[in-house]
């Protein structure tokens, strides 16, 4: 179908689950309570690094109301979990490596009794040296936190001759950028409930981002057949990557096995979530760029060090993706990129929206602005000169064969009001001592898992007795509205009203394995799977109608909400009639669709999975106002210009760009989980600043469409890139306003104020 023929795609469609969410009718899994329910609690490690000498649970077990107390001895299967490397103990046996480590579990009649029981468990520790600095962790003198050492992974990408490029450069830029440890801060903290069913199977209701993978990890720890475990993982009260890894699923399962069939609930309070939940990797990124006097970048060198904390989680994949994206969506002929993922005793870092790209994009985007200023070139024009197009070779040296909309986003940025009338916007300060600035930045993000990792989509479509369709997709609803996208794709393909489409997600008993909700893949992979299943449903409907009425198949066609029959006394057949016919013969009313994401054939040596085949692109233009007396920075307006291929749901896209912008503002200006010598100094949201509606600026979304032929109706993924370029766009805008480069994030008022003081002192010294 042509774009103008779509009934729903590209339109502003309200979320199908909107009413029940906004009215509070939707019950999240941690909202639920049950008769005869017991409460679970986790005993965390007292120290960030210590040997466990002994664990004594006798007093806790003797406390009235305690149902079970479990330690590592009660794990029937493998005592470990982790998406890539299962190096994190379910319950620690001989050593703790972070204060988020679990040492024991308690189940009790009330939450209060369970909390008291934790205080009665006696654990004797022998403290060990704490490793808190990733650079120190990589030295020979640092104690090894794991048998393999402290460098979990090392990725490296080289292309061209970097040393020659730097020798031929007219000038060189060199800077170091520090990024913070960001908290997901989802409203629903980690939790859920579980119980053993009458038939001996295990049911776990726990918010997660990949129920089938969670089931596998639970089964491994419990030594159970995965088919005897049902996991319901959707809906979630927020995730952003923070529920991609196992959170409390295994704890729930273990406790459920010791509560005599009673449901057990475990729900982390915010303080425990802050301590135990995974965070965004803090990075140190060293960047060196070789430039000719005409503005051409001829060489780029990056060294990035990521603090993954005590366990791997997805740290290796994060540093690999960061290095893949370290040059931006540009053509630089000579590059030398390397990244280190390093173990420390600083909690655990893992998946978070952007997946490492946030931390590295600041380097290239800051240097592009510095080059533009030095040579008096438009920063947009400089980006256009270097941005690759489809069919060109990227900085990594691979031919880009998929949709690329970078130039379109830059052209839209150049023509948006905020950029065209930037001098007017900058002049309208709210106070004489405040200065305004406008910044721009561009970035991209891979769609899907990359080379070397299974990546597939799967969906079912079922005809229901009332003639509606039930779309089943394993990909969970984590807040982005992918369920609405699945519904409108099914409605478009089946020529059905949207009201006749229901969607179920994230339930291993009702949906088939369609992969994880991460890597900006759920619209692309899940949507394509739905679109793949739809022709099979159409075939079932038309063939059944032909058989029912004993007419040739060519006389049967799909119409709006029914099947038309040509040249017959019965002009149409309803879906209810088709269901009744199929049911009477005990025939299936369900079809499946499967989709394998396209990948590049050859992996770049040493890259850990690069390149991706498909990327989403986005440019941000940002207006800030800086208080020169206090250093406080306020973001006043954001223009987000995404290339997500074909726009599926305009309202959903706007929700993503707005949410991503706000999250990026928080990351750039406010947020940082402070851990000192392995101990959390940030303990709750009272001392962790996130943007509220008061800090939310005007956000304008200007989508550009560069359809990707392999995607559903041309769609790509956009869920992560929406929060990436806003980071350097803000820091570039701060420089435009007050002339200081913020290289250590977050750019707090204290840091901006200090930079302004140093700038002033430097100016005084120059005058002298």
C-alpha positions in Angstrom: 0.0 0.0 0.0 1.1 3.5 -0.6 1.6 5.8 2.3 -1.6 7.7 1.7 -3.7 4.5 1.7 -2.9 3.6 5.3 -5.8 3.8 7.7 -3.8 3.8 10.9 -0.1 3.8 10.1 1.5 7.2 10.4 -1.5 8.6 12.1 -1.8 9.8 15.7 -3.4 6.7 17.3 -4.2 6.7 21.0 -2.6 3.8 22.9 -4.9 0.7 23.0 -4.0 0.3 26.7 -4.3 4.0 27.5 -7.7 4.1 29.3 -6.9 1.3 31.8 -3.5 2.7 32.5 -4.6 6.3 33.0 -7.6 5.4 35.1 -5.7 3.0 37.3 -7.7 0.0 36.2 -4.6 -1.8 35.1 -3.0 -3.7 37.9 0.7 -4.2 37.8 2.1 -7.4 39.2 3.6 -5.7 42.2 0.1 -4.3 43.0 -1.4 -7.7 43.6 -1.9 -9.4 46.9 -3.5 -12.8 47.6 -5.1 -14.7 50.5 -2.7 -16.8 52.4 0.3 -15.0 50.9 3.7 -14.9 52.5 6.3 -12.1 52.1 9.8 -12.5 50.8 12.9 -10.5 51.7 16.5 -10.5 50.7 19.5 -10.2 53.0 22.2 -8.1 51.2 25.9 -8.1 51.8 27.2 -5.9 54.6 30.4 -5.0 52.8 31.3 -4.3 49.1 34.1 -6.9 49.2 34.6 -9.6 51.8 35.0 -13.3 52.4 32.0 -15.1 54.0 33.4 -17.0 57.0 30.0 -18.4 58.2 26.2 -17.9 57.9 24.0 -18.8 60.9 20.2 -18.8 60.3 19.0 -20.5 63.5 17.6 -17.5 65.2 15.8 -16.3 62.1 14.3 -19.7 61.6 13.1 -19.8 65.2 11.2 -16.5 64.9 7.5 -16.9 65.1 5.9 -16.3 61.7 9.0 -17.2 59.6 8.1 -19.8 56.9 11.5 -20.3 55.3 15.1 -19.1 55.5 17.3 -20.0 52.5 21.0 -19.8 51.7 23.2 -21.0 48.9 22.8 -24.6 50.3 19.1 -24.5 49.2 19.8 -23.9 45.6 19.1 -27.2 43.8 20.7 -26.2 40.5 23.3 -23.8 39.3 24.1 -21.0 41.7 24.6 -18.2 39.2 22.9 -16.0 36.7 23.8 -13.5 34.0 22.5 -12.9 30.4 25.9 -13.5 28.8 28.1 -14.9 31.5 26.3 -16.3 34.6 29.0 -14.9 37.0 26.6 -13.4 39.6 25.7 -15.7 42.4 22.0 -16.2 43.2 23.0 -16.4 46.9 26.7 -15.9 47.8 28.6 -18.8 49.2 32.2 -17.8 49.9 32.7 -14.1 48.9 30.6 -11.0 48.3 31.8 -8.5 45.7 29.2 -5.7 46.1 26.7 -4.6 48.7 23.9 -5.6 46.2 24.9 -9.2 46.6 22.2 -11.5 48.0 23.3 -13.7 50.9 20.0 -15.2 52.2 16.3 -15.2 51.6 13.4 -15.1 54.1 9.7 -15.9 53.7 7.4 -14.9 56.5 3.7 -14.3 57.4 4.1 -10.5 57.2 6.6 -8.1 55.7 7.5 -6.9 59.1 8.4 -10.3 60.4 10.4 -11.0 57.3 12.4 -7.8 57.9 13.0 -8.7 61.5 14.2 -12.2 60.5 16.8 -10.6 58.3 18.4 -8.9 61.3 18.6 -12.3 63.1 20.7 -13.9 60.4 24.3 -13.8 61.5 27.0 -13.6 58.8 30.6 -13.4 59.7 32.8 -11.6 57.2 36.5 -11.0 56.6 36.8 -7.7 54.7 38.9 -7.5 51.6 40.4 -4.6 49.7 37.7 -2.7 47.8 38.4 -2.0 44.1 36.5 1.1 43.1 38.6 2.7 40.3 38.4 0.9 36.9 41.8 2.2 35.9 43.3 0.8 39.1 41.4 -2.4 38.6 43.2 -3.1 35.3 46.7 -2.9 37.0 48.6 -5.9 38.2 48.6 -4.6 41.8 44.7 -4.7 42.1 43.2 -7.8 43.7 41.4 -10.0 41.2 37.7 -9.9 41.7 37.1 -12.9 39.4 39.5 -15.7 38.5 39.9 -14.4 35.0 41.0 -11.0 36.3 39.3 -7.6 36.3 39.2 -6.8 32.6 36.0 -8.5 31.6 36.2 -7.6 27.9 38.4 -5.6 25.5 37.1 -4.6 22.1 39.1 -2.9 19.4 38.3 -1.6 15.9 40.9 -0.2 13.5 40.5 1.1 10.0 43.0 2.9 7.8 46.3 4.4 9.1 45.6 6.5 12.2 49.3 7.4 12.9 49.7 8.7 9.4 46.5 10.7 9.7 47.7 12.4 12.9 51.1 13.2 11.3 49.3 14.9 8.4 46.7 16.8 10.4 46.7 20.6 10.4 45.4 20.5 14.0 44.5 18.0 16.6 41.8 18.1 19.2 42.2 16.0 22.4 39.8 15.7 25.3 38.6 13.4 28.1 34.9 13.0 28.9 33.5 11.5 32.1 29.9 10.2 32.3 27.8 9.4 35.3 26.2 6.3 36.8 22.5 6.8 35.9 19.6 5.1 37.7 16.6 3.8 35.7 14.3 5.3 38.4 11.3 3.4 37.1 8.1 3.9 39.1 7.6 0.2 39.7 10.7 -1.1 41.6 11.8 -4.7 41.1 9.3 -7.3 42.5 6.6 -9.8 41.8 5.1 -13.0 43.1 5.3 -16.7 42.6 3.6 -20.0 43.6 3.7 -23.7 42.9 0.5 -24.8 41.1 -1.5 -27.9 42.1 0.1 -29.9 39.2 3.5 -29.1 40.6 4.4 -26.5 37.9 5.7 -23.1 38.9 4.2 -19.7 38.0 6.1 -16.5 38.4 4.6 -13.1 37.8 7.5 -10.7 37.6 8.1 -7.7 35.4 10.9 -8.4 32.9 12.1 -7.7 29.4 12.4 -11.3 28.1 10.3 -13.9 29.8 11.7 -16.8 27.9 15.3 -16.0 28.8 14.2 -15.4 32.4 12.5 -18.8 32.4 15.7 -20.4 31.2 17.8 -18.8 34.0 15.2 -19.7 36.6 15.1 -23.3 35.4 18.9 -23.5 35.5 19.1 -22.4 39.1 16.2 -24.7 40.2 17.2 -27.7 38.0 13.7 -27.8 36.6 12.3 -28.4 33.2 11.7 -24.9 31.6 8.4 -26.2 30.3 7.2 -26.6 33.9 7.7 -22.9 34.5 5.4 -20.2 33.4 6.6 -16.6 33.5 4.3 -13.6 33.0 6.5 -10.5 32.5 4.2 -7.9 31.2 3.0 -5.2 31.9 5.9 -3.4 33.5 5.8 -0.1 35.4 8.9 1.1 33.6 12.1 -0.7 32.6 14.5 1.2 30.2 16.9 -1.8 30.3 16.8 -2.1 34.1 14.7 -5.2 34.0 16.5 -6.9 31.1 18.6 -8.9 33.6 17.2 -11.2 36.3 16.0 -9.1 39.2 14.0 -11.2 41.7 12.6 -14.0 39.6 15.0 -16.7 41.0 14.4 -15.5 44.5 10.7 -15.8 44.0 11.0 -19.2 42.6 13.2 -20.5 45.4 10.9 -19.2 48.1 7.8 -20.6 46.3 9.4 -24.1 46.5 9.5 -23.7 50.3 6.1 -22.2 51.2 3.9 -25.3 50.8 2.0 -24.0 47.8 1.3 -20.5 49.2 1.9 -17.5 47.0 5.0 -15.5 47.9 5.5 -11.9 47.1 8.8 -10.0 47.0 8.9 -6.3 46.2 12.0 -4.1 46.7 11.5 -0.8 48.5 13.1 2.1 46.8 16.2 2.1 49.0 16.9 -1.5 48.2 16.3 -0.9 44.5 18.8 1.9 44.6 21.4 -0.4 46.2 20.7 -3.6 44.3 19.3 -2.5 40.9 21.6 -2.3 37.9 22.7 1.1 36.7 24.1 2.8 33.5 27.8 2.2 33.1 30.0 5.2 34.1 32.6 5.8 31.3 35.8 7.6 30.9 36.3 8.4 27.2 39.5 9.8 25.8 39.1 11.3 22.4 41.6 12.5 19.9 40.7 13.9 16.4 42.9 14.8 13.5 41.6 17.6 11.2 42.6 19.4 8.0 42.1 23.2 7.6 39.1 22.7 5.4 37.3 20.9 8.2 37.8 17.4 7.0 38.3 14.9 9.8 41.0 12.5 8.7 41.6 10.5 11.9 39.8 9.7 15.1 41.1 7.8 18.1 39.0 6.7 21.1 39.8 4.9 24.3 36.8 4.1 26.5 36.7 2.5 30.0 33.4 1.3 31.4 32.8 0.3 35.0 30.6 -2.8 34.9 30.7 -3.2 38.7 31.0 -6.6 40.3 29.5 -8.7 37.6 29.4 -8.8 33.8 25.6 -8.6 33.1 25.6 -7.0 29.7 28.8 -5.0 30.1 30.6 -6.7 27.3 27.8 -5.9 24.8 27.6 -2.3 26.2 31.3 -1.5 25.5 31.1 -3.2 22.1 28.1 -1.1 21.0 29.8 2.0 22.4 32.9 1.4 20.4 30.8 0.6 17.2 29.2 4.0 17.6 32.1 6.1 18.8 32.6 7.8 15.4 29.0 8.7 15.0 27.2 8.3 11.6 30.1 9.7 9.8 32.8 8.9 7.2 36.3 9.1 8.9 38.9 7.2 6.9 41.3 6.4 9.7 40.2 5.3 13.1 41.6 3.5 16.2 38.9 2.6 18.7 39.2 0.5 21.8 37.1 -0.1 24.9 37.5 -1.9 28.2 34.7 -3.3 30.4 36.2 -3.6 33.9 35.1 -5.3 37.1 35.0 -3.2 40.3 33.1 -3.4 43.6 30.7 -0.6 42.6 27.4 -2.3 42.4 26.4 -3.8 39.0 26.1 -1.9 35.7 24.0 -3.3 32.8 21.5 -2.4 30.1 20.2 1.1 29.9 18.5 3.0 27.1 21.3 3.8 24.6 23.5 0.9 25.7 26.8 2.7 25.8 26.2 5.0 22.8 25.2 7.9 25.2 28.6 7.9 26.8 30.7 8.0 23.6 28.6 10.3 21.4 29.7 13.3 23.5 33.2 13.0 22.2 32.7 13.2 18.4 29.8 15.6 18.7 31.8 18.0 20.9 34.8 17.8 18.6 32.6 18.6 15.5 31.4 21.8 17.2 34.9 22.7 18.2 36.1 22.2 14.6 33.2 24.2 13.2 34.0 27.1 15.6 37.7 27.1 14.9 37.2 27.2 11.1 34.0 29.3 11.1 32.0 26.6 9.5 28.3 25.9 10.2 28.1 23.0 12.6 25.3 21.6 10.6 27.2 21.9 7.3 30.2 20.2 8.9 28.1 17.3 9.9 26.5 17.1 6.4 30.0 16.9 4.9 30.9 13.9 7.0 27.6 12.1 7.3 27.5 8.9 5.2 24.5 8.0 3.0 23.1 4.6 2.1 25.6 2.9 -0.2 28.6 4.7 1.3 31.3 3.3 3.6 31.1 4.2 7.3 34.1 5.0 9.6 34.2 1.4 10.6 34.9 0.5 7.0 31.7 -1.3 6.2 29.3 -0.6 3.3 26.0 0.7 4.7 23.3 -1.1 2.9 20.2 0.0 4.8 18.1 3.1 5.2 20.0 6.2 6.3 18.2 9.5 7.2 21.0 11.5 8.7 21.1 14.2 6.0 17.3 14.5 6.1 17.4 15.1 9.9 20.2 17.7 9.5 18.3 19.5 6.7 15.1 19.6 8.9 17.2 20.9 11.8 18.7 23.6 9.6 15.1 24.7 8.6 13.4 24.5 12.0 12.5 27.7 13.7 14.8 27.3 16.6 17.8 27.1 14.4 16.7 29.6 11.7 15.9 32.3 14.3 18.5 31.3 16.9 19.8 34.8 17.4 16.2 35.9 18.3 15.8 33.0 20.7 19.1 33.6 22.3 18.4 37.3 22.9 15.2 36.7 24.9 16.8 36.0 28.2 14.6 35.9 31.3 17.1 37.9 33.4 20.1 40.1 32.5 22.6 37.7 34.2 21.3 34.7 32.3 22.7 33.7 29.0 21.1 31.6 26.3 22.7 29.2 23.9 21.6 26.8 21.1 23.3 23.5 20.4 22.9 20.7 17.9 24.1 17.1 17.8 23.4 14.0 15.7 23.7 10.4 16.6 22.5 6.9 15.6 21.8 3.5 17.2 21.9 0.0 15.9 18.6 -1.9 15.6 18.8 -5.5 16.8 21.4 -7.6 18.4 24.2 -7.4 15.9 26.4 -10.2 14.5 26.8 -13.5 16.5 23.7 -13.3 18.6 20.4 -15.0 17.7 17.8 -12.4 16.7 14.3 -13.2 15.6 10.8 -12.1 15.9 7.7 -14.3 16.3 4.0 -13.6 16.7 0.6 -15.3 16.6 -2.8 -14.1 15.4 -5.8 -16.0 16.7 -9.4 -15.7 15.6 -11.7 -15.4 18.6 -15.3 -16.6 19.0 -16.6 -13.0 18.8 -14.9 -12.4 15.5 -12.1 -10.3 16.9 -8.4 -11.1 16.6 -5.9 -11.7 19.4 -2.3 -10.8 18.5 0.2 -12.5 20.7 3.8 -11.2 20.8 6.4 -12.3 23.3 8.0 -8.8 23.4 6.8 -7.2 26.6 5.1 -3.8 27.0 7.8 -1.8 28.9 6.1 1.6 28.5 6.9 2.5 24.9 3.6 1.5 23.4 4.7 -1.4 21.2 1.4 -3.2 21.9 -0.4 -0.4 20.1 2.0 -0.7 17.1 1.3 -4.5 16.9 -2.4 -3.8 17.0 -2.3 -1.2 14.2 -0.1 -3.4 12.0 -2.5 -6.3 12.4 -5.5 -4.0 11.8 -3.9 -2.6 8.6 -2.9 -6.0 7.3 -6.2 -7.6 8.1 -8.4 -4.6 7.0 -9.9 -4.7 10.5 -11.0 -1.9 12.8 -8.5 -1.3 15.5 -11.2 -2.0 18.1 -11.4 -5.6 16.8 -7.7 -6.2 17.7 -6.6 -7.4 21.1 -2.9 -7.8 22.1 -1.3 -10.1 24.6 2.4 -9.8 25.5 5.0 -11.3 27.7 3.5 -14.6 28.9 5.4 -17.9 28.2 2.1 -19.8 28.3 0.3 -17.6 25.8 2.9 -16.2 23.5 5.8 -17.7 21.6 9.4 -16.7 21.9 10.0 -13.5 20.0 13.2 -12.2 21.6 13.9 -9.5 24.1 12.6 -6.0 24.4 15.9 -4.2 24.0 18.2 -3.0 21.3 15.5 -0.8 19.8 14.1 -4.0 18.2 10.6 -4.5 19.4 8.7 -2.4 16.8 11.0 -3.7 14.0 11.1 -7.4 14.9 7.7 -7.8 16.6 5.9 -5.7 14.1 7.5 -7.6 11.2 6.4 -10.9 12.8 2.8 -9.7 13.1 2.9 -8.6 9.5 4.3 -12.0 8.5 1.6 -13.8 10.4 -1.2 -11.8 8.9 -1.1 -13.4 5.4 -1.5 -16.8 7.0 -4.6 -15.6 8.8 -6.0 -14.1 5.6 -5.3 -17.5 3.9 -7.1 -19.3 6.8 -10.1 -17.0 6.6 -10.5 -17.1 2.8 -10.0 -20.8 2.4 -12.4 -21.5 5.2 -15.0 -19.3 3.7 -14.6 -20.9 0.3 -15.0 -24.4 1.9 -18.0 -23.3 3.9 -19.9 -22.0 0.9 -18.4 -24.4 -1.6 -17.2 -21.7 -3.9 -13.9 -21.3 -5.8 -11.2 -19.6 -3.8 -10.8 -16.9 -6.4 -14.4 -15.8 -5.6 -13.4 -15.0 -2.0 -11.6 -11.8 -1.0 -10.8 -9.9 2.1 -12.9 -6.9 2.9 -13.2 -4.5 5.8 -14.0 -6.6 8.8 -15.4 -9.5 6.8 -14.9 -11.8 3.8 -16.6 -10.9 0.6 -18.0 -13.6 -1.7 -18.4 -12.7 -5.4 -21.3 -13.9 -7.6 -23.1 -15.8 -4.7 -26.3 -15.4 -2.9 -24.3 -15.0 0.3 -22.4 -11.8 -0.4 -20.2 -12.0 2.7 -19.2 -14.2 5.6 -18.6 -12.9 9.1 -15.6 -13.8 11.2 -17.9 -15.2 13.9 -19.3 -17.7 11.3 -15.8 -18.7 10.3 -14.8 -19.3 13.9 -17.9 -21.4 14.5 -17.1 -23.5 11.4 -13.5 -24.0 12.4 -14.4 -24.8 16.0 -17.0 -27.4 14.9 -14.3 -29.3 13.1 -11.8 -28.8 16.0 -9.5 -27.0 13.6 -7.0 -24.4 14.9 -8.0 -20.7 14.7 -4.4 -19.5 15.3 -1.5 -18.8 12.9 2.1 -17.9 13.5 4.6 -15.6 11.9 8.4 -15.8 12.2 11.0 -13.3 11.2 14.8 -13.4 11.3 16.5 -10.0 11.5 19.0 -9.3 8.7 22.6 -9.2 9.7 25.8 -8.2 8.1 27.8 -11.1 6.7 31.2 -10.3 8.1 32.0 -9.2 11.7 34.6 -6.6 12.1 37.5 -8.3 13.8 37.7 -7.6 17.6 34.5 -5.6 17.6 32.3 -7.9 19.6 29.5 -7.9 17.1 29.8 -4.9 14.8 28.5 -3.7 12.5 24.7 -3.7 12.7 22.7 -3.9 9.5 20.1 -1.3 10.4 20.4 1.9 12.4 18.0 4.6 13.6 19.2 8.2 13.3 18.2 11.4 15.1 19.3 15.1 15.4 18.5 17.3 18.3 18.4 21.1 18.5 18.4 22.5 22.0 17.9 25.9 23.6 19.3 26.4 27.1 19.5 29.2 29.5 22.4 29.4 32.0 22.4 31.4 35.2 25.9 32.9 35.3 25.6 33.6 39.0 24.7 30.1 40.1 25.7 27.9 37.2 22.2 26.5 36.9 21.2 25.3 33.4 17.6 25.1 32.2 16.6 23.5 29.0 13.9 25.7 27.4 13.2 24.0 24.1 14.1 20.8 22.3 13.5 19.9 18.7 13.8 16.2 18.1 14.2 15.1 14.5 14.1 11.3 14.2 14.5 9.0 11.2 12.7 5.9 12.3 12.0 4.6 8.8 8.2 4.7 8.4 6.4 6.3 11.3 4.0 3.7 12.7 2.1 5.7 15.3 2.8 9.4 15.4 1.5 9.8 19.0 3.7 6.9 20.1 6.7 8.4 18.3 6.1 11.8 20.0 5.9 9.9 23.4 9.2 8.3 22.7 11.0 11.5 21.6 9.6 13.4 24.6 10.4 10.8 27.1 13.9 10.3 25.7 14.6 14.0 25.7 13.6 14.3 29.4 15.7 11.3 30.3 18.7 12.8 28.4 18.2 16.1 30.2 18.4 14.3 33.5 21.5 12.4 32.5 23.2 15.6 31.2 22.3 18.0 34.0 21.3 16.2 37.2 21.6 12.4 37.6 24.5 10.5 39.2 24.4 7.6 41.7 27.4 8.3 44.0 29.3 5.3 45.2 32.4 5.8 47.3 34.8 3.0 48.0 32.0 0.5 47.1 29.4 2.1 49.4 26.3 3.8 48.1 26.1 7.4 49.2 23.0 7.9 47.0 20.4 5.9 48.9 17.0 7.1 47.6 15.3 9.5 45.2 15.5 12.1 47.9 19.2 12.5 47.1 19.0 11.6 43.4 17.7 14.4 41.2 15.5 13.5 38.2 13.7 16.0 36.0 10.0 16.6 36.9 7.4 18.3 34.8 8.8 21.7 36.0 12.1 20.8 34.2 10.4 19.6 31.1 10.8 22.0 28.2 8.8 22.5 25.1 9.6 19.5 22.9 8.8 19.5 19.2 9.0 16.4 17.1 9.7 16.6 13.4 9.9 13.1 12.0 11.6 12.4 8.7 10.9 9.2 6.9 13.5 7.1 5.2 11.7 3.7 5.0 13.7 0.5 5.6 12.4 -2.1 3.2 13.0 -5.0 5.6 10.9 -3.5 8.3 7.1 -3.6 8.8 5.7 -1.1 6.4 9.3 0.4 6.3 9.7 1.0 10.1 13.0 0.9 12.0 13.6 1.1 15.7 13.9 4.4 17.6 13.5 3.7 21.3 17.1 4.4 22.3 18.5 7.1 20.0 15.8 9.5 21.2 17.9 10.2 24.3 21.4 10.1 22.8 22.3 13.3 20.8 20.4 15.5 23.3 23.4 15.0 25.7 26.0 16.7 23.5 23.4 19.1 22.1 22.9 20.4 25.7 26.6 20.7 26.4 27.2 22.4 23.0 24.4 24.8 23.9 26.0 25.6 27.3 29.2 26.5 25.5 27.2 28.6 23.0 25.7 30.4 26.0 28.6 31.0 28.3 31.8 29.7 26.5 32.6 26.7 28.7 32.9 23.1 27.6 31.4 20.7 30.1 33.4 17.4 29.8 32.4 15.9 33.2 28.7 15.0 33.4 26.3 15.7 34.9 26.8 19.4 34.2 25.6 20.4 37.7 25.3 24.0 38.8 28.5 23.5 40.8 30.5 22.2 37.9 29.2 25.0 35.5 29.8 27.6 38.1 33.4 26.3 38.7 34.0 26.3 34.9 32.8 29.9 34.7 35.2 30.9 37.5 38.1 29.2 35.8 37.2 30.9 32.5 37.2 34.3 34.2 40.5 33.7 36.0 42.1 32.6 32.7 40.8 35.7 31.0 42.4 37.8 33.8 45.7 36.0 33.5 45.7 36.6 29.7 45.0 40.3 30.1 47.9 40.6 32.6 
